[in-house]
Amino acid sequence: MNKKMREILTQIQAKTAEAKSFMDGENKDIAKATALMDEVDALQREYDAEKRIYDAEKANGTQVATATVEDGAQGKQTETALAKFAKAVRSIIQGKGLVEGVGEDGGYTVPEDVSTRVEHYRDVEYSLLQDIDVVPVKTNKGSRTYQKKGEADGFVDIDENGEITNEIEAPKFERIPYAIQDRAGFMPVSNDLINDSDANIMEVVAEWLGKADVATTNAKVLAKVAEKSQIDFKDIDGIKTALNVTLGQAYKNGAKIYTNDDGLNYLDTLKDKDGRPMLNPDPTAPAKLQLRCGTTVLPIKVLPNKVFKSTGTKVPFVVGNLFDYVRKYDRQSMSIMASTTASIGNFNAFAQNMTLLRAIVRDDYRVKDADSIVNGYIDTAVVGE
């Protein structure tokens, strides 16, 4: 509606009210009322014509609604209705009227996009359980018998009917004991959370306890690796020496390289004399990596830095086979029990309306063959000089 339409509409309303007044009471004046309504009809036709013009201009994009404003030295000028609206909005914002960022000023009316489905950040979990020897046991203590390493004496030549004087030394044996250790943890979960949560919170918690089990295994295996003195490989040639000489033919077959993300980055920069990368994907399994060390190709096992940590620029490299090095005696894999009435210390599940989750593993980790790995490192800062 433009200014002229508003003026006509005002006149229509005024004359209609005046005509109505002549029709009220005992002293009616029908003639005056009729004359006024005739004027109203004429004004209505004028309004309708003006509205048609207004709508046509608006449809063609030529309609400009104007209003006069004072502008100092410029005097009177016009501004569009859109500009007036924008100015009004800005005045509301500047006056801290309705805003989304403040709850009581309108923010409470804006819905939030909140999903109750539990999502996970990208992460990597590597379990060394797949690399070691795991033996289920049914008792909490025991031992395994091994024949000691040694060189057998050779036979000696004798004449026909000659006396045999060479005594062959008998083999020696030893036992490696184990003692099962209980490892446990608990986690309280609110019963209200269990009942009201849209997510399967118990499944989330069970998965989290499974991660704790993996972390325990990794820590125990790496602690056994750390029992061997760490040597400085210096560079890739040191790894070759460890493989060919220290491990030798007895352990060379099936050997691997265990390292972390830093170690992978170092190996990924190595090139042979012809400029070809020494680290390549396994042709039979492209997702796996292998390193050519002279005549031997070694699979690469990469653990996250957070699990297998570097010491400054000293990057860990373990060469050999963890299956021969570590044995896990598994008495009881992780078991989880839930209780709404249990108590641990000062924590009372029943009194606090909680569910208590308890996770227990029972196992032991022992070094099986200390000669099956070489624990080393490469100082990448020295190599890069």
C-alpha positions in Angstrom: 0.0 0.0 0.0 1.4 3.4 -1.0 0.8 6.8 0.5 -2.1 7.8 -1.8 -3.9 4.5 -1.1 -3.6 5.1 2.7 -5.0 8.6 2.3 -8.1 7.3 0.3 -8.6 4.6 2.8 -8.6 7.1 5.6 -11.3 9.2 3.8 -13.4 6.1 3.2 -13.3 5.2 6.9 -14.1 8.8 8.0 -17.1 9.2 5.6 -18.5 5.8 6.5 -18.4 6.6 10.2 -20.1 10.0 9.5 -22.9 8.4 7.4 -23.5 5.8 10.2 -24.0 8.7 12.6 -26.9 10.1 10.5 -28.6 6.7 10.7 -28.5 6.5 14.5 -31.1 7.8 17.0 -34.5 9.3 16.4 -33.5 12.2 14.1 -32.3 10.1 11.2 -31.2 11.9 8.0 -31.3 9.3 5.3 -30.5 11.8 2.5 -27.2 12.9 4.1 -26.3 9.4 4.9 -27.0 8.4 1.3 -25.0 11.3 -0.1 -22.0 10.4 2.1 -22.1 6.7 1.0 -22.2 7.8 -2.6 -18.9 9.7 -1.9 -17.6 6.5 -0.2 -18.4 4.5 -3.4 -16.6 7.0 -5.5 -13.6 6.9 -3.1 -13.7 3.1 -3.2 -13.5 3.1 -7.0 -10.6 5.5 -6.8 -8.9 3.2 -4.3 -9.4 0.2 -6.4 -8.0 1.9 -9.5 -4.9 3.1 -7.5 -4.5 -0.5 -6.1 -4.5 -2.0 -9.6 -1.8 0.5 -10.7 0.2 -0.3 -7.5 0.0 -4.0 -8.1 0.9 -3.7 -11.7 4.0 -1.7 -11.0 5.0 -4.1 -8.2 4.7 -7.1 -10.5 6.9 -5.3 -13.1 9.5 -4.5 -10.5 9.0 -0.7 -10.9 7.1 0.1 -7.7 9.0 2.3 -5.3 7.3 3.2 -2.1 8.6 6.4 -0.8 8.5 8.4 2.4 10.0 11.8 3.2 12.8 12.2 5.7 14.9 15.1 6.8 18.5 15.0 5.9 20.2 18.2 7.0 21.8 20.1 4.1 20.2 17.7 1.6 16.7 18.7 2.6 14.0 16.2 1.9 14.8 13.0 0.1 13.2 9.7 -0.4 14.2 6.2 0.7 12.7 2.8 -0.2 10.5 0.9 2.1 13.1 -1.8 2.2 15.6 0.7 3.5 13.2 1.9 6.2 12.7 -1.7 7.3 16.4 -2.4 7.4 16.9 0.7 9.5 14.2 -0.4 11.9 15.8 -3.9 12.2 19.2 -2.3 12.9 17.7 -0.1 15.6 16.2 -3.2 17.3 19.6 -5.0 17.2 21.5 -1.9 18.4 18.9 -1.6 21.2 19.5 -5.3 22.1 15.9 -6.3 21.3 15.2 -9.8 20.0 18.5 -11.7 19.4 19.3 -15.4 18.9 22.5 -15.3 21.0 20.7 -14.4 24.2 18.2 -16.9 25.6 15.8 -14.5 27.2 15.9 -12.1 24.2 14.6 -14.8 21.8 17.3 -17.4 21.8 15.1 -19.8 23.7 12.8 -20.0 20.7 15.5 -21.2 18.4 15.7 -25.0 18.3 19.1 -26.7 18.7 20.3 -29.5 16.5 21.3 -32.1 19.1 21.8 -35.7 18.2 21.9 -38.3 21.0 23.4 -41.0 18.8 27.0 -41.5 20.0 29.5 -40.9 17.3 33.2 -41.6 17.4 36.3 -39.6 16.4 38.6 -41.2 13.9 41.1 -43.3 15.8 43.2 -46.4 15.4 43.4 -49.3 17.8 46.3 -51.8 17.4 46.2 -54.8 19.6 49.5 -56.7 20.1 47.5 -59.7 21.2 47.4 -60.8 17.6 51.3 -60.9 17.5 52.1 -62.9 20.6 51.6 -66.5 21.7 48.4 -66.9 23.8 48.0 -70.1 25.8 44.7 -70.8 27.7 45.3 -72.3 31.1 43.0 -73.8 33.7 45.0 -73.1 36.9 46.4 -70.0 38.5 50.0 -71.3 38.6 52.1 -73.5 36.5 55.2 -73.8 34.3 56.4 -74.9 30.9 59.4 -77.1 30.3 61.9 -76.1 27.6 65.1 -77.7 26.4 68.0 -75.3 26.9 69.9 -74.1 23.9 73.2 -75.7 23.2 75.4 -77.3 20.6 75.4 -81.1 20.4 78.8 -82.8 20.2 79.6 -84.6 17.0 80.4 -88.2 16.6 84.1 -89.3 16.4 85.6 -91.8 14.0 86.4 -95.3 15.3 88.1 -98.3 13.8 86.3 -101.5 13.1 85.7 -103.2 16.4 87.2 -100.1 18.1 86.2 -98.9 21.5 83.7 -96.0 21.7 85.2 -93.4 24.1 83.3 -90.3 23.0 80.5 -89.4 25.4 77.8 -87.1 24.0 76.7 -84.5 26.4 73.0 -84.9 27.4 70.5 -82.1 26.8 69.6 -79.7 29.6 66.2 -78.5 30.5 64.6 -75.6 32.3 61.2 -74.5 33.4 59.5 -71.1 32.9 56.8 -70.6 35.5 53.7 -68.4 35.3 51.4 -67.0 38.0 48.0 -65.7 37.0 47.4 -62.1 38.0 44.0 -60.5 38.4 43.5 -57.2 36.6 40.3 -55.2 37.1 38.5 -51.9 37.0 35.0 -50.6 37.7 32.8 -47.9 36.3 29.6 -46.6 37.9 26.7 -45.6 35.5 23.6 -43.7 36.6 20.4 -45.7 36.4 18.6 -42.6 35.2 21.1 -42.3 32.4 20.5 -46.0 31.4 16.8 -45.5 31.4 16.5 -42.1 29.8 19.4 -42.1 27.3 18.4 -42.6 23.6 21.8 -44.2 23.0 22.6 -47.7 24.1 24.8 -46.4 26.9 25.7 -49.9 28.2 27.0 -50.9 24.8 29.1 -47.8 24.7 30.5 -48.5 28.1 31.2 -52.2 27.2 33.1 -51.0 24.1 35.1 -48.6 26.2 36.1 -51.4 28.7 37.2 -53.4 25.7 39.6 -50.6 24.7 40.9 -50.7 28.3 41.6 -54.4 27.8 43.5 -53.8 24.6 45.5 -51.0 26.3 46.5 -53.4 29.1 47.7 -56.0 26.7 49.8 -53.5 24.7 51.4 -52.1 27.9 52.3 -55.5 29.2 53.8 -56.7 25.9 55.8 -53.5 25.5 57.0 -53.8 29.1 58.4 -57.2 28.3 60.1 -55.8 25.2 61.7 -53.1 27.4 63.3 -55.8 29.5 65.8 -56.2 26.7 68.5 -53.5 26.5 67.9 -51.1 23.6 70.7 -50.8 21.1 71.4 -48.0 18.6 70.8 -49.3 15.1 72.1 -45.9 13.8 70.5 -46.5 10.4 69.0 -49.1 8.1 72.3 -51.0 8.0 72.0 -51.6 11.8 68.6 -53.2 11.2 70.2 -55.5 8.5 72.9 -56.5 11.0 70.4 -57.3 13.7 68.5 -59.5 11.2 71.4 -61.3 9.6 73.8 -61.7 12.5 72.1 -61.1 15.9 68.9 -63.0 15.0 70.6 -65.2 12.4 69.1 -68.1 10.6 67.3 -69.4 13.6 65.0 -66.4 13.9 65.3 -64.7 10.5 62.4 -66.6 9.0 59.2 -64.9 10.1 60.9 -61.8 11.5 59.1 -58.5 11.4 59.8 -54.8 12.1 57.7 -53.2 14.9 57.8 -49.5 15.0 55.5 -46.4 15.4 54.3 -43.6 13.2 57.6 -41.8 13.5 59.4 -45.0 12.3 57.1 -45.4 9.4 57.8 -41.9 8.3 61.6 -42.6 8.5 61.3 -45.8 6.5 59.1 -44.1 4.0 61.9 -41.7 3.1 64.5 -44.4 2.4 65.6 -45.1 -1.2 68.0 -47.6 -2.7 71.1 -46.7 -4.8 68.8 -46.4 -7.8 66.5 -43.9 -6.1 63.7 -46.4 -5.6 61.7 -46.5 -2.4 62.8 -49.3 0.0 59.4 -49.3 1.6 56.7 -50.8 -0.6 53.2 -52.4 -0.3 53.0 -56.1 -0.1 52.0 -57.3 -3.6 49.7 -60.0 -2.1 48.1 -57.5 0.4 48.5 -53.9 -0.7 47.3 -52.6 2.6 50.4 -54.1 4.3 53.9 -52.6 4.0 57.2 -54.4 3.7 60.8 -53.3 3.7 63.6 -54.8 1.6 66.7 -55.4 3.8 69.3 -56.8 1.5 68.1 -60.3 0.5 65.2 -60.3 3.0 61.9 -58.6 2.9 60.4 -57.7 6.3 56.8 -57.0 7.0 56.2 -53.7 8.9 54.0 -53.5 11.9 53.1 -49.9 12.8 51.7 -49.0 16.2 50.4 -45.5 17.0 52.8 -43.1 18.6 50.6 -42.9 21.7 51.0 -46.6 22.2 54.7 -47.2 21.1 56.3 -43.9 22.1 59.5 -42.3 20.7 62.0 -40.7 23.1 62.6 -37.4 21.5 64.2 -38.1 18.2 65.0 -41.7 19.1 62.5 -43.8 17.2 61.9 -47.4 18.4 62.5 -50.3 16.1 62.0 -53.9 17.3 63.3 -56.6 14.9 62.2 -60.2 15.3 59.1 -62.1 16.1 57.0 -61.2 19.2 55.2 -64.6 18.9 58.5 -66.3 19.9 59.3 -63.6 22.5 56.1 -63.2 24.6 53.7 -65.8 25.8 50.4 -64.8 27.5 48.9 -67.3 29.9 45.2 -66.6 29.7 43.2 -67.9 32.6 40.1 -65.8 32.0 39.4 -63.4 29.2 37.7 -60.1 30.1 34.4 -60.6 31.8 32.0 -57.9 32.7 29.4 -58.0 35.5 26.8 -55.5 36.4 25.2 -54.9 39.7 22.7 -52.4 41.1 23.4 -53.4 44.7 27.2 -53.8 45.0 29.5 -51.6 47.0 33.2 -50.8 46.3 34.9 -48.8 49.0 32.7 -45.8 49.8 30.7 -46.3 46.6 27.3 -47.9 47.1 25.4 -48.6 43.9 22.1 -49.3 45.6 22.1 -46.2 47.8 23.2 -43.9 44.9 20.8 -45.4 42.3 23.7 -46.5 40.1 24.7 -49.6 38.2 28.2 -50.8 38.9 30.1 -52.4 36.0 33.1 -54.5 36.9 35.6 -55.8 34.4 38.2 -58.5 35.2 40.9 -60.2 33.2 43.2 -62.9 34.6 46.4 -63.6 32.9 50.2 -63.5 33.0 52.9 -62.4 30.5 56.2 -64.1 30.3 59.3 -63.9 28.0 59.4 -67.1 26.2 62.6 -66.8 24.1 64.7 -63.8 24.8 66.8 -64.3 21.7 63.9 -63.9 19.3 63.9 -60.1 19.1 66.4 -57.2 19.0 65.2 -54.1 20.7 66.7 -51.0 19.1 66.2 -47.5 18.0 67.3 -45.0 15.4 68.1 -41.4 16.2 66.5 -39.7 13.3 68.2 -36.4 14.2 71.6 -38.0 13.8 70.7 -39.8 10.6 69.4 -36.5 9.1 72.7 -34.6 9.7 
